[in-house]
């Protein structure tokens, strides 16, 4: 099987690429390499391109791949808050240019997000755990934080109304090695390694359901091998609150600081957890990596590859 990963140099993309390569498939990575570590020595087919430019597709023959994964996007709360116009522009153009290029019936995976539910959860219209068929709500269209959810919701609609055979995967708090530092698990890990005391903890009473990247990749591979078309959750329904997550990370770090709890940043949803019944029904998927194991692995990677580099 031949796979094209648009945005394959990013966090989930490179984990997926390595899984597909290990399974004996041919993998092509196309990326602008604006984010992420440059650790692609195990790949031979790497294309550097700006996927917001339709000319970038000129050298990508759509007949050359069996599966196409659209993972390229501007992500991360700090990026979204700093430049929402860029988020909307980049994420929308990448999706639209891809859909102009792709062949009818070609198998496509579109990476979406659980942020699509933030407005519905905050207004009390959406239950938690959350299924795929609930209404999507934008509380305030002018709020920078919602630009990411809007861009992904637009992408979902474009993909689902396209000529492709598409799976839309709404990721729920995927974590693991190489995900950058602007996410809660690596951020808390690095602060614990630096010996922060008091240890400031934002939104300790909020809860999330974290999914290790190995499980997310397994779900993606299974979905693309299935005939399913439509929206489906990718996540782990093992819910935990941020306070307990911090305790776990501090224990792994061997740290015992005073913890100072402060309110969560404005716009941060209080609770997020997926119902993955549909994913189980379609693929038989069951998460394998528990939170303690996954966090320990992630902590160890950041201690070796990030903390050691900057300390």
N, C-alpha and C positions, 0 to 999 in steps of 0.2 A: 504494500500500500504506500502511496506517495502523499505526503502531507505538506501543506504550505501553512506556516505559522506567521501571520501578520502581527507584529508586536511580539515575536518569539524570543526576543532578548530580555523581556521583562521578567518579573517574578514568577508568575504562573507559567508563562510561555516557555522559559528555559527548563523548568521542571517537566513540563509536558514533552518538550522536545527530547529530553534525555530518556524519558519513559518510552516514547515511540521508537527512538533509536535502539534502545535495549530490546524492544520487541521485534527488531529486524526490519523496521520500516524505513523508507527514504524520507528525509526531513529537510525542508528548505526554510530558513529563517529570513524574514524581511522585516527590517526595523530601521528607525533613524538613530538608534543608539543614544538618545538624549538622556536616558535614565538607565540605571542598573550597572552592575559590574561587568567589565569586559573580560569574561572568562568563557570564551566559546571555542577553545582549542580543540575540543572533541567533535567539532562540526566543520564540514568542508564546503557546504553550500549555504553561504551567508550573503544576503543582498542588503546593501545600505541604500535606503530610499526614504523619501518624504511621502508618506501615504496620503497626505492631504492634497498632493499634486497628481492629477489624473495621468500625467505623463509617466509616472513611476510604474504604472502597470504595463507599459509598452513592452518591456522585456519579460513579463510574466505571462506566459501562454496559459490561459485557463484550462486547456486540455491536458496540461502537464501534471495535474494533481487530482487525486481521488477525494481528499478531504481538505477543506480550507477552514482555518480557525482565525476569527477576527478577535484578537486580544489587544490590539493597539488602542490606546486611549490616554488622555490626561487624567490621572487619578490622584488621590491623596487630599485630605482635608486642607492642608496648607496651600496646595496648588489651587484648589477650588476657591478658597476664600480670597486668595491673592489676585486671581485673574479669571473670573467666571466667564468672561467673553471668550477667552482662549479655549476654555473647556468646551463650551458650546460649539465653537467653530471647528476645532480639531476633531472632536468625537463625531460630529455630524458629517463632516466632509469625508472622513475615512470610511464611514459606513456607506455613504452615497456613491463614492467612486468605486468601491468594491462591488456594489450591486450593479453598477453599469458594466462591469467587467466580467462578472461571474456567468457561467453557462447555465441554461435552464436545467433544473433537476440536480445540479451539483450539490454535494453534501457540505453544509456550512454550519459552523458553530459560532454563535455570537455571544461574547462575554457581556453579561449585564450585571445588575447589582441589587442587593437587598435594600439599598438606599431608596429604591422606588417605593418602599413601604413606610418611610419615615413620617411623611405627612399624615397618613392614615392612622398609624399607631399613636402619634402625638395628639391627634384630635379625638381619639377613642373610637374611631370608625372601624378599625381593623383589629381582630383578635391576635393574640400571641399565645402559642405558636401560630404561624401564619401560613396559609395555603396559597397556591398560585392564583386562585380565582377571585381574590378580594379586590375591591376597587383601589385604584392608585390615586393618591391625593397629593396635590402640590399646595401646601399651606400659603405660601407667598411667592409668587413667580419672580419677584424682584430680589429675593433673598439670595445672596451668593451661594450659600450652602446647597440650595436646590438645583443649581446649574448642572451638577453632575447627574442627578436623578433625571432631570429633564432631558439631557443629552442621551442618556441610555434608554429612556422610555421612547424617545423619538427613534433611536436606532432599532429598538425592538419592533416598533410598528413598521418601519421601512423594511426590515428583514422578513417579517412575517407576511407582508404583502408583496414580496418579491418573487422571482421565478426560481429561487434556490429551494433546496430541500433543507430547511433550517431548524436547528435546535437553538433556543435562547436559554442560556444557563444563567440564572440569577444567583451569583455567588454570595454566600453569607460568611463574612469574617474569616476568610482563608488566611492562614499564617504559616510561617516556616522560615527556613534558611533563605537568605538573600532577598528579603522583601523590602529592603531599605530600612530607615530608622524612624520614619514618621507614622508608625503604627504602634498600638498600645503594647503589644508583647515585646518587640525589640526595644521600644523606648523605656519601658519599665526595667527590662533586663540590663540595659546599659547604665541606667541610673543606679541600679543596685550594685553593679560592678564598680561604679565610681565611688561607692560608699556614701551616697547622699543621706544626710541625717540633719534635720528631720526629712523624712521621705514624704514629699507632697503627692497626694493621690486625688486625682480629679474624678468626680462622679462615682464614688465607691459603691453606691447603692444601685447603679445602673447594671444591666445584665446583657450579656451577649452569648451566642452559641458559636464557639470557635471550631473551625474545620481545618485540620492539618492539610498542607498542600498535597501530600501523597494521596490522601483520600479524595481530594478534589480532582486530581488528575485521573484517578481510577474511575470516578464518576463520569468524567468527560469522555474517556476512552470507551466506556460502556455505552454511553448515550450515542456516540457517533457510529458505533457498530450496530445500533438498533435502528428500526424503521421510524422511531418517534420523531414527530415534527411539532414544534410549539414551545411553550415556556415551561421550564422545570427548575426546581430549586437544586442547588448544589451546596451542601452544608452538612453539619452534624448537629442534631437536636439536643446535644448535651449542653444545657444552659448553665452558666455560672455568672456570679456578679463580679464586678471589677475589684471589689475589696478582697474577695477570696482569691482572685487571680493574682493580685499583688502579694498576698501571703504566700502563695505557691512559689512565685518567682523569688521572693526574699529568702524562702527556705532553701531553694535550690542554690541560691547565691551564698548561703551561709551568713546572711546579714540579719541584724536585729535592730533596725533603727526605730526611732519614734516616728509613727505615721501620723501625718497631718492631713485630714480629709477636707477637701474644698469642693465647691459645686462644679458640676460638669460644664464644659464650654457651652455657650448659647447655641441652640440648634441641634444639640446632640440628643438623639432619641433615647428614651429611658430604657427601652427593652427591645431586643431583637432575637428571634428564634424561628427557624424554619420548620414547617411540617414537610417532611421528605417522603410522605407516603407515595406520591406519584413517582418519584425517582426509584423507590424500592420496587414499585409495581412494574415499571418499564424495564429496569435493568437488574433487579435483584441486589442492588447495592446496599451494603451495610458498612458504616464507618468502622475502621480497624484501629485507628490511632487515638487513644484516649488523651485527655487534656494533659495529664501529668507527664506522660511519655512525650507527647508532642512539644510541650513547653520546655522540657529538659533538653530535648534535641536542639530546639531553636536557640535556647540560652547558650548551649555549648558552642554552636556555630558562631554566634555573635561574640562570645568571649574570645574565640580563636581568630576570627577573620575581621572583626570590626574593632573591638576594644583593644586588642593587641596592636592594631595598626595606628591607633590614635593616642595610645597611652605612652 
